[in-house]
Amino acid sequence: MTALETRSLHHCFGGIQGYYQHPSTVIGLPMRFSVYQPPQAKDHAVPVLFFLAGLTCTEETFMIKAGAQRYAAELGLMLVTMDTSPRQTGIPGETDAWDFGAGAGFYLDATQTPWSKHYRMESYITQELRNIIIEQFPADPNRIGIFGHSMGGHGALTLALRYPDLFHSVSAFAPICAPIRCPWGQKAFSHYLGENPQDWQPYDTTALLQAGHRIPNLLVDQGFNDQFLTTQLFPEALEQACDAAGQQLTLRYHQGYDHSYYFISTFVGEHLQYHRAQLG
Ligand SMILES: N[C@@H](CCC(=O)N[C@@H](CSC=O)C(=O)NCC(=O)O)C(=O)O
């Protein structure tokens, strides 16, 4: 069993907010994650929600800024967040840009050197971290949902589409819907996956839908005043892909809201209620 170092524990709405570090065999370096255990977890295994954060974030960002613990405590949901990339890999230039490298792992397994040695966030989440949560926390493995924001919204959608047996509910805030078509995605994918766009398709939500991948239901919230709406996110491409595929989608636009955690914190309660209903 993986040895966890507990970095800190905090009482929160009757439950426990914990921050952890462990030597990751998948990443080949230490990784950090955090878990909110609701009060119900003292008595029995509870459903779990993985939250994947966006560019520049860490395992702390959502737990500190989203205000989700109040709702998780009411609904009996465990929350899990992880860092957004490996750190201190020694790769030259890893921290030069905020939208690539450290803090920008894009929730995939890189195939190109030098990134392929450590940048393996897909396997980290779907295998190692999932196993840690199931084995070392009071988590119900048959009721695991996933959601995320921006780069993490892309991660949640693509992992849910690629691993329908592992993730039983999915939603997103302002996701990058078509990374193969936007500058953030093109920059990351060309370095992590190589120059051939054909190799990017398994990590693009619209391409996965076109290829026949499906999820039972999908909730997406998007602010109209999002500074990245027209340059990076392309929710209209998601809508078109879902329409063409016959994929259920509830896409809600919100006047005035931007890309920030003020937007996330406004709607996070509704996302937790949605997942609780989906997970049963
Ligand atoms: N540093 C950048 C802004 C970076 C940013 O907005 N990051 C978002 C996610 S963007 C897509 O994945 C975020 O969640 N930031 C954390 C936060 O606390 O807001 C810049 O200078 O524009």
The ligand as an SDF file (V2000), in Angstrom:
LIG
                    3D

 22 21  0  0  0  0  0  0  0  0999 V2000
   -1.9440   33.4310  -15.0120 N   0  0  0  0  0  0  0  0  0  0  0  0
   -2.8750   33.5830  -16.0530 C   0  0  0  0  0  0  0  0  0  0  0  0
   -4.2640   33.1750  -15.6290 C   0  0  0  0  0  0  0  0  0  0  0  0
   -4.3410   31.7190  -15.3000 C   0  0  0  0  0  0  0  0  0  0  0  0
   -5.7620   31.3170  -15.0300 C   0  0  0  0  0  0  0  0  0  0  0  0
   -6.6870   32.0440  -15.2120 O   0  0  0  0  0  0  0  0  0  0  0  0
   -5.9190   30.0790  -14.5750 N   0  0  0  0  0  0  0  0  0  0  0  0
   -7.2230   29.5940  -14.2990 C   0  0  0  0  0  0  0  0  0  0  0  0
   -7.4720   28.3730  -15.1140 C   0  0  0  0  0  0  0  0  0  0  0  0
   -7.3200   28.7560  -16.8400 S   0  0  0  0  0  0  0  0  0  0  0  0
   -7.5170   27.2590  -17.6400 C   0  0  0  0  0  0  0  0  0  0  0  0
   -7.1840   26.2030  -17.2910 O   0  0  0  0  0  0  0  0  0  0  0  0
   -7.3750   29.3220  -12.8440 C   0  0  0  0  0  0  0  0  0  0  0  0
   -8.1530   28.4970  -12.4230 O   0  0  0  0  0  0  0  0  0  0  0  0
   -6.6160   30.0540  -12.0360 N   0  0  0  0  0  0  0  0  0  0  0  0
   -6.5920   29.8720  -10.5990 C   0  0  0  0  0  0  0  0  0  0  0  0
   -7.3070   30.9400   -9.8430 C   0  0  0  0  0  0  0  0  0  0  0  0
   -7.1660   30.9450   -8.6130 O   0  0  0  0  0  0  0  0  0  0  0  0
   -8.0480   31.7380  -10.4290 O   0  0  0  0  0  0  0  0  0  0  0  0
   -2.8930   34.9960  -16.5410 C   0  0  0  0  0  0  0  0  0  0  0  0
   -2.0600   35.7210  -16.0910 O   0  0  0  0  0  0  0  0  0  0  0  0
   -3.7640   35.3190  -17.3680 O   0  0  0  0  0  0  0  0  0  0  0  0
  1  2  1  0
  2  3  1  0
  2 20  1  0
  3  4  1  0
  4  5  1  0
  5  6  2  0
  5  7  1  0
  7  8  1  0
  8  9  1  0
  8 13  1  0
  9 10  1  0
 10 11  1  0
 11 12  2  0
 13 14  2  0
 13 15  1  0
 15 16  1  0
 16 17  1  0
 17 18  2  0
 17 19  1  0
 20 21  2  0
 20 22  1  0
M  END
$$$$
